[in-house]
Protein backbone atom coordinates (compact mmCIF):
# COMPACT_ATOMS: atom_id res chain seq x y z
CA UNK A 1 0.00 0.00 0.00
CA UNK A 2 1.29 3.43 -0.87
CA UNK A 3 1.96 5.80 2.03
CA UNK A 4 -1.13 7.96 2.54
CA UNK A 5 -0.73 11.68 1.97
CA UNK A 6 -1.81 13.91 4.83
CA UNK A 7 -4.34 16.71 4.50
CA UNK A 8 -5.23 19.48 6.97
CA UNK A 9 -7.85 18.54 9.54
CA UNK A 10 -10.18 21.18 8.07
CA UNK A 11 -10.47 19.23 4.79
CA UNK A 12 -13.93 17.78 4.17
CA UNK A 13 -15.48 15.64 1.49
CA UNK A 14 -17.74 17.34 -1.00
CA UNK A 15 -21.30 16.21 -0.13
CA UNK A 16 -21.81 15.51 -3.83
CA UNK A 17 -18.55 13.86 -4.95
CA UNK A 18 -17.71 13.89 -8.64
CA UNK A 19 -15.48 10.77 -8.56
CA UNK A 20 -17.42 7.80 -7.20
CA UNK A 21 -17.70 4.06 -7.87
CA UNK A 22 -19.81 1.37 -6.22
CA UNK A 23 -19.41 -2.40 -6.09
CA UNK A 24 -21.24 -5.38 -4.64
CA UNK A 25 -19.47 -7.44 -1.99
CA UNK A 26 -20.24 -10.23 0.50
CA UNK A 27 -20.67 -7.59 3.23
CA UNK A 28 -22.99 -5.38 1.20
CA UNK A 29 -22.56 -2.65 -1.37
CA UNK A 30 -19.43 -0.55 -1.10
CA UNK A 31 -18.95 3.05 -2.20
CA UNK A 32 -15.48 4.39 -2.99
CA UNK A 33 -14.72 8.08 -3.55
CA UNK A 34 -11.58 9.73 -4.90
CA UNK A 35 -10.38 13.26 -5.47
CA UNK A 36 -9.30 12.32 -8.97
CA UNK A 37 -5.82 11.30 -7.83
CA UNK A 38 -6.21 9.31 -4.60
CA UNK A 39 -8.86 7.44 -2.60
CA UNK A 40 -10.38 9.69 0.08
CA UNK A 41 -13.35 7.67 1.35
CA UNK A 42 -14.84 4.18 1.47
CA UNK A 43 -18.26 3.37 2.91
CA UNK A 44 -19.93 -0.01 3.51
CA UNK A 45 -23.69 -0.34 3.15
CA UNK A 46 -25.67 -0.06 6.41
CA UNK A 47 -29.37 -0.94 6.57
CA UNK A 48 -29.48 -1.04 2.78
CA UNK A 49 -28.11 2.47 2.29
CA UNK A 50 -24.85 4.20 1.36
CA UNK A 51 -23.97 7.82 2.21
CA UNK A 52 -24.09 8.97 -1.41
CA UNK A 53 -26.91 6.83 -2.77
CA UNK A 54 -28.51 8.77 -5.59
CA UNK A 55 -25.25 10.38 -6.70
CA UNK A 56 -24.38 9.12 -10.20
CA UNK A 57 -21.24 7.03 -10.55
CA UNK A 58 -18.33 8.63 -12.32
CA UNK A 59 -15.15 6.60 -12.29
CA UNK A 60 -11.54 7.50 -12.83
CA UNK A 61 -8.33 5.48 -13.11
CA UNK A 62 -7.71 5.23 -9.36
CA UNK A 63 -11.32 4.22 -8.64
CA UNK A 64 -11.20 1.58 -11.35
CA UNK A 65 -8.09 0.15 -9.71
CA UNK A 66 -9.72 0.28 -6.29
CA UNK A 67 -12.81 -1.62 -7.44
CA UNK A 68 -10.66 -4.24 -9.17
CA UNK A 69 -8.47 -4.73 -6.08
CA UNK A 70 -11.45 -4.89 -3.71
CA UNK A 71 -13.07 -7.55 -5.92
CA UNK A 72 -9.82 -9.52 -5.76
CA UNK A 73 -9.66 -9.13 -1.97
CA UNK A 74 -13.18 -10.46 -1.45
CA UNK A 75 -12.51 -13.32 -3.87
CA UNK A 76 -9.50 -14.33 -1.75
CA UNK A 77 -6.94 -13.48 -4.44
CA UNK A 78 -5.47 -10.30 -2.92
CA UNK A 79 -3.84 -9.71 0.47
CA UNK A 80 -2.80 -6.08 0.21
CA UNK A 81 -3.78 -2.96 -1.69
CA UNK A 82 -1.65 -0.83 -3.98
CA UNK A 83 -3.57 2.42 -4.15
CA UNK A 84 -2.82 6.10 -3.52
CA UNK A 85 -4.67 7.33 -0.44
CA UNK A 86 -5.39 10.81 0.88
CA UNK A 87 -6.44 10.94 4.54
CA UNK A 88 -7.77 14.07 6.26
CA UNK A 89 -7.66 14.20 10.06
CA UNK A 90 -5.92 15.49 13.14
CA UNK A 91 -2.24 14.77 13.74
CA UNK A 92 -3.23 12.13 16.30
CA UNK A 93 -5.70 10.45 13.94
CA UNK A 94 -3.14 10.40 11.15
CA UNK A 95 -0.57 8.78 13.48
CA UNK A 96 -3.07 6.03 14.34
CA UNK A 97 -4.13 5.47 10.73
CA UNK A 98 -0.52 5.25 9.59
CA UNK A 99 0.07 2.36 12.00
CA UNK A 100 -3.10 0.61 10.86
CA UNK A 101 -2.17 1.04 7.19
CA UNK A 102 1.12 -0.76 7.88
CA UNK A 103 -0.62 -3.94 9.13
CA UNK A 104 -0.30 -7.00 6.92
CA UNK A 105 -3.11 -9.33 5.89
CA UNK A 106 -4.07 -11.45 8.91
CA UNK A 107 -2.08 -9.29 11.35
CA UNK A 108 -3.79 -7.65 14.32
CA UNK A 109 -2.94 -4.88 16.75
CA UNK A 110 -4.53 -3.84 20.04
CA UNK A 111 -5.75 -0.37 20.94
CA UNK A 112 -3.08 -0.22 23.63
CA UNK A 113 -0.34 -1.00 21.11
CA UNK A 114 -1.63 1.77 18.84
CA UNK A 115 -1.53 4.15 21.78
CA UNK A 116 2.06 3.20 22.53
CA UNK A 117 2.92 3.79 18.89
CA UNK A 118 1.70 7.37 19.16
CA UNK A 119 3.54 7.97 22.43
CA UNK A 120 0.27 8.12 24.38
CA UNK A 121 0.06 4.76 26.10
CA UNK A 122 -2.98 5.71 28.18
CA UNK A 123 -4.99 7.33 25.37
CA UNK A 124 -7.34 4.37 24.92
CA UNK A 125 -10.48 6.41 24.35
CA UNK A 126 -8.73 8.70 21.88
CA UNK A 127 -7.29 5.72 20.00
CA UNK A 128 -10.74 4.14 19.80
CA UNK A 129 -12.15 7.37 18.45
CA UNK A 130 -9.43 7.62 15.83
CA UNK A 131 -9.94 4.01 14.73
CA UNK A 132 -13.68 4.58 14.42
CA UNK A 133 -13.13 7.75 12.38
CA UNK A 134 -11.00 5.98 9.76
CA UNK A 135 -12.43 7.25 6.43
CA UNK A 136 -11.09 4.37 4.29
CA UNK A 137 -11.90 1.06 6.04
CA UNK A 138 -10.78 -2.27 4.54
CA UNK A 139 -8.01 -0.53 2.55
CA UNK A 140 -6.79 1.08 5.78
CA UNK A 141 -7.66 -2.09 7.70
CA UNK A 142 -9.14 -0.90 10.99
CA UNK A 143 -10.95 -4.25 11.26
CA UNK A 144 -7.56 -5.65 12.33
CA UNK A 145 -7.69 -3.65 15.58
CA UNK A 146 -8.92 -5.74 18.53
CA UNK A 147 -9.04 -5.55 22.30
CA UNK A 148 -6.03 -6.95 24.13
CA UNK A 149 -7.95 -10.21 24.71
CA UNK A 150 -8.82 -10.57 21.03
CA UNK A 151 -12.39 -9.30 21.25
CA UNK A 152 -14.22 -6.94 18.95
CA UNK A 153 -15.18 -3.81 20.85
CA UNK A 154 -17.04 -2.19 17.96
CA UNK A 155 -16.89 -1.28 14.29
CA UNK A 156 -18.21 1.80 12.54
CA UNK A 157 -18.44 0.26 9.05
CA UNK A 158 -21.36 -1.58 7.52
CA UNK A 159 -23.50 -3.47 10.04
CA UNK A 160 -20.94 -3.09 12.82
CA UNK A 161 -19.61 -6.14 14.67
CA UNK A 162 -20.97 -8.74 12.18
CA UNK A 163 -19.19 -6.91 9.34
CA UNK A 164 -15.92 -6.76 11.26
CA UNK A 165 -16.25 -10.42 12.24
CA UNK A 166 -16.72 -11.38 8.57
CA UNK A 167 -13.59 -9.50 7.54
CA UNK A 168 -11.54 -11.10 10.32
CA UNK A 169 -12.78 -14.59 9.42
CA UNK A 170 -12.00 -13.87 5.77
CA UNK A 171 -8.39 -13.24 6.79
CA UNK A 172 -8.20 -16.28 9.05
CA UNK A 173 -8.10 -14.26 12.27
CA UNK A 174 -9.67 -15.84 15.36
CA UNK A 175 -11.42 -13.35 17.63
CA UNK A 176 -14.19 -12.86 20.18
CA UNK A 177 -17.44 -11.28 19.05
CA UNK A 178 -20.29 -10.66 21.52
CA UNK A 179 -18.75 -13.10 23.99
CA UNK A 180 -18.45 -15.87 21.40
CA UNK A 181 -15.19 -17.27 20.06
CA UNK A 182 -15.11 -17.04 16.27
CA UNK A 183 -12.53 -19.23 14.59
CA UNK A 184 -10.59 -17.71 11.74
CA UNK A 185 -11.42 -19.49 8.53
CA UNK A 186 -12.60 -18.74 5.02
CA UNK A 187 -15.73 -16.63 5.31
CA UNK A 188 -19.02 -17.61 3.77
CA UNK A 189 -20.18 -15.95 0.57
CA UNK A 190 -22.65 -13.69 2.32
CA UNK A 191 -22.74 -11.78 5.57
CA UNK A 192 -25.04 -13.46 8.10
CA UNK A 193 -26.43 -10.72 10.31
CA UNK A 194 -28.53 -13.12 12.36
CA UNK A 195 -25.82 -15.23 13.91
CA UNK A 196 -22.46 -14.89 15.47
CA UNK A 197 -23.22 -18.41 16.66
CA UNK A 198 -23.29 -21.68 14.77
CA UNK A 199 -20.76 -23.18 12.42
CA UNK A 200 -17.26 -22.05 13.32
CA UNK A 201 -18.27 -20.60 16.68
CA UNK A 202 -17.76 -21.95 20.15
CA UNK A 203 -19.00 -20.71 23.50
CA UNK A 204 -16.08 -21.43 25.80
CA UNK A 205 -16.89 -19.65 29.03
CA UNK A 206 -16.13 -16.28 27.50
CA UNK A 207 -19.39 -14.62 28.51
CA UNK A 208 -18.01 -13.78 31.96
CA UNK A 209 -14.83 -12.40 30.44
CA UNK A 210 -16.95 -10.31 28.07
CA UNK A 211 -18.87 -8.81 30.98
CA UNK A 212 -15.80 -8.01 33.07
CA UNK A 213 -13.34 -6.94 30.37
C-alpha positions in Angstrom: 0.0 0.0 0.0 1.3 3.4 -0.9 2.0 5.8 2.0 -1.1 8.0 2.5 -0.7 11.7 2.0 -1.8 13.9 4.8 -4.3 16.7 4.5 -5.2 19.5 7.0 -7.8 18.5 9.5 -10.2 21.2 8.1 -10.5 19.2 4.8 -13.9 17.8 4.2 -15.5 15.6 1.5 -17.7 17.3 -1.0 -21.3 16.2 -0.1 -21.8 15.5 -3.8 -18.5 13.9 -5.0 -17.7 13.9 -8.6 -15.5 10.8 -8.6 -17.4 7.8 -7.2 -17.7 4.1 -7.9 -19.8 1.4 -6.2 -19.4 -2.4 -6.1 -21.2 -5.4 -4.6 -19.5 -7.4 -2.0 -20.2 -10.2 0.5 -20.7 -7.6 3.2 -23.0 -5.4 1.2 -22.6 -2.6 -1.4 -19.4 -0.5 -1.1 -19.0 3.0 -2.2 -15.5 4.4 -3.0 -14.7 8.1 -3.6 -11.6 9.7 -4.9 -10.4 13.3 -5.5 -9.3 12.3 -9.0 -5.8 11.3 -7.8 -6.2 9.3 -4.6 -8.9 7.4 -2.6 -10.4 9.7 0.1 -13.3 7.7 1.3 -14.8 4.2 1.5 -18.3 3.4 2.9 -19.9 0.0 3.5 -23.7 -0.3 3.1 -25.7 -0.1 6.4 -29.4 -0.9 6.6 -29.5 -1.0 2.8 -28.1 2.5 2.3 -24.9 4.2 1.4 -24.0 7.8 2.2 -24.1 9.0 -1.4 -26.9 6.8 -2.8 -28.5 8.8 -5.6 -25.3 10.4 -6.7 -24.4 9.1 -10.2 -21.2 7.0 -10.5 -18.3 8.6 -12.3 -15.1 6.6 -12.3 -11.5 7.5 -12.8 -8.3 5.5 -13.1 -7.7 5.2 -9.4 -11.3 4.2 -8.6 -11.2 1.6 -11.4 -8.1 0.2 -9.7 -9.7 0.3 -6.3 -12.8 -1.6 -7.4 -10.7 -4.2 -9.2 -8.5 -4.7 -6.1 -11.5 -4.9 -3.7 -13.1 -7.5 -5.9 -9.8 -9.5 -5.8 -9.7 -9.1 -2.0 -13.2 -10.5 -1.4 -12.5 -13.3 -3.9 -9.5 -14.3 -1.8 -6.9 -13.5 -4.4 -5.5 -10.3 -2.9 -3.8 -9.7 0.5 -2.8 -6.1 0.2 -3.8 -3.0 -1.7 -1.6 -0.8 -4.0 -3.6 2.4 -4.2 -2.8 6.1 -3.5 -4.7 7.3 -0.4 -5.4 10.8 0.9 -6.4 10.9 4.5 -7.8 14.1 6.3 -7.7 14.2 10.1 -5.9 15.5 13.1 -2.2 14.8 13.7 -3.2 12.1 16.3 -5.7 10.4 13.9 -3.1 10.4 11.2 -0.6 8.8 13.5 -3.1 6.0 14.3 -4.1 5.5 10.7 -0.5 5.3 9.6 0.1 2.4 12.0 -3.1 0.6 10.9 -2.2 1.0 7.2 1.1 -0.8 7.9 -0.6 -3.9 9.1 -0.3 -7.0 6.9 -3.1 -9.3 5.9 -4.1 -11.5 8.9 -2.1 -9.3 11.3 -3.8 -7.7 14.3 -2.9 -4.9 16.8 -4.5 -3.8 20.0 -5.7 -0.4 20.9 -3.1 -0.2 23.6 -0.3 -1.0 21.1 -1.6 1.8 18.8 -1.5 4.2 21.8 2.1 3.2 22.5 2.9 3.8 18.9 1.7 7.4 19.2 3.5 8.0 22.4 0.3 8.1 24.4 0.1 4.8 26.1 -3.0 5.7 28.2 -5.0 7.3 25.4 -7.3 4.4 24.9 -10.5 6.4 24.4 -8.7 8.7 21.9 -7.3 5.7 20.0 -10.7 4.1 19.8 -12.1 7.4 18.4 -9.4 7.6 15.8 -9.9 4.0 14.7 -13.7 4.6 14.4 -13.1 7.7 12.4 -11.0 6.0 9.8 -12.4 7.2 6.4 -11.1 4.4 4.3 -11.9 1.1 6.0 -10.8 -2.3 4.5 -8.0 -0.5 2.6 -6.8 1.1 5.8 -7.7 -2.1 7.7 -9.1 -0.9 11.0 -11.0 -4.3 11.3 -7.6 -5.7 12.3 -7.7 -3.7 15.6 -8.9 -5.7 18.5 -9.0 -5.6 22.3 -6.0 -7.0 24.1 -8.0 -10.2 24.7 -8.8 -10.6 21.0 -12.4 -9.3 21.3 -14.2 -6.9 19.0 -15.2 -3.8 20.9 -17.0 -2.2 18.0 -16.9 -1.3 14.3 -18.2 1.8 12.5 -18.4 0.3 9.1 -21.4 -1.6 7.5 -23.5 -3.5 10.0 -20.9 -3.1 12.8 -19.6 -6.1 14.7 -21.0 -8.7 12.2 -19.2 -6.9 9.3 -15.9 -6.8 11.3 -16.2 -10.4 12.2 -16.7 -11.4 8.6 -13.6 -9.5 7.5 -11.5 -11.1 10.3 -12.8 -14.6 9.4 -12.0 -13.9 5.8 -8.4 -13.2 6.8 -8.2 -16.3 9.1 -8.1 -14.3 12.3 -9.7 -15.8 15.4 -11.4 -13.4 17.6 -14.2 -12.9 20.2 -17.4 -11.3 19.1 -20.3 -10.7 21.5 -18.8 -13.1 24.0 -18.4 -15.9 21.4 -15.2 -17.3 20.1 -15.1 -17.0 16.3 -12.5 -19.2 14.6 -10.6 -17.7 11.7 -11.4 -19.5 8.5 -12.6 -18.7 5.0 -15.7 -16.6 5.3 -19.0 -17.6 3.8 -20.2 -16.0 0.6 -22.6 -13.7 2.3 -22.7 -11.8 5.6 -25.0 -13.5 8.1 -26.4 -10.7 10.3 -28.5 -13.1 12.4 -25.8 -15.2 13.9 -22.5 -14.9 15.5 -23.2 -18.4 16.7 -23.3 -21.7 14.8 -20.8 -23.2 12.4 -17.3 -22.0 13.3 -18.3 -20.6 16.7 -17.8 -21.9 20.1 -19.0 -20.7 23.5 -16.1 -21.4 25.8 -16.9 -19.6 29.0 -16.1 -16.3 27.5 -19.4 -14.6 28.5 -18.0 -13.8 32.0 -14.8 -12.4 30.4 -16.9 -10.3 28.1 -18.9 -8.8 31.0 -15.8 -8.0 33.1 -13.3 -6.9 30.4 
